[in-house]
Amino acid sequence: MSKSYYDPSDLRKFGEITEWSEELGKKFFDYYGKVFEEGALSAREKSLIALAVSHVVKCPYCIDAYTKDGLQRGITKEEMMEAVHAGAAIESGATLVHGVQMMNKYKKLSM
């Protein structure tokens, strides 16, 4: 029995999402594949971005997938951790900047 909701073996089942919605599933996987092709950004750079975003959105499946992908692309543990920190900095900054909303509301209500 699994000790958490997240079961790493489920990542291998991701392709099965097309079974219940074939058209949309196919469109998603076509889009997903196109996004991660070489372009203005290299596949390696996109893998680092995906790893950082995976942490920000807290997707354990994505973290597993893009850690593995990064290793296969020769991305070092230092590069991976730097990408994670970049994502964390943006996420924490976005949280803190909402403090301005609180400050504005406080000033308005306390007048």
N, C-alpha and C positions, 0 to 999 in steps of 0.2 A: 504494500500500500504506500502511495506517495505521501510524503510529509508536508507537501505544499500543493497549491493549485497548479503551479508550474511544473510540467513534466518535460524534461529536455527531449525525450523521444518524440514528443508531439511536433517538433520542428520538422522532422522528416515527413510529416503528414500535411504540410502546408499546401502542397499541390492539390490536395483533395478538396480544397474549397471550391474548385470548379464543379464538383459533383452536384451541388445544390443550386448553382447558378452558373451554368456553363458559359454563357455569353459574357457576363460581367467578369467572371474569373479569368477567362481567356484575355479579355481586354486589359485587365489589371496586369497579368503576367507579361503581355506584350509591351505595355507601358513600362513596367518595372525593368524588363530586359533592355529596352531602348535607353532608359535613363542611365543605366550603369555601363553603357558602351563607352568606348573612348570618344572624347569630344574635345571641347575647349579645356575640360579638366580630364586628367588621366584617370583610368580605372582605379589606380592606386590612391589618388587624391579623393575620389568619390568614396572609396572604401573607408578612408579615415573620417570623412564627413559623416558617413552612415554610422560608423562606430560612435562618434560623438553624439549624434542625434539619438541613437539607440539608448544611450545613457540618460539623456534629457527626458525622453518619453518613457523611460523605465521599462523597456521591452527586453526581458531576459532572453527570449528567443533570438531577437536581433543582435543582442550583445554576443551571444554564442556564435551566431552566423558570421558577424563581421570581425570578431576576434580571429576566427578560423580563416576567413577570407584574407584578412590582413597578414596573417602568418604566411599564407600561400603566396602573397604578393611581396614578401620580404620586408614588411613593415616591422620595425623594431618595437620592443615593449616600451621604450622611451617615447617614441613617436605616438604610439597608441595612448599612453597616459597623458601626453601633452594634448592630444585631441580631446580626451575626456575632460581635462581641466578647462579647455577652451569652451566646451559645451556647458560645463558647470558654471563658468564665469558668466556666460550669457544668461543662463537660467536664473542665477542668483541676482544678476543685475536687473533682469526683468521683474523679479519679485520686489527688489528694493525700490525701483523706480515707481512702483505702484504706491509706495509710501508718500509720494507727492499728492496722490489722490486723498489719502488719509489726512495729510497736513492741510490741504485745501478745505476739506469737509470740517475738520476740527476748527479751523479759523472762522469759517462761516457760522458754525453752530455756537461758538463760544463768544460771539460778538454781542 
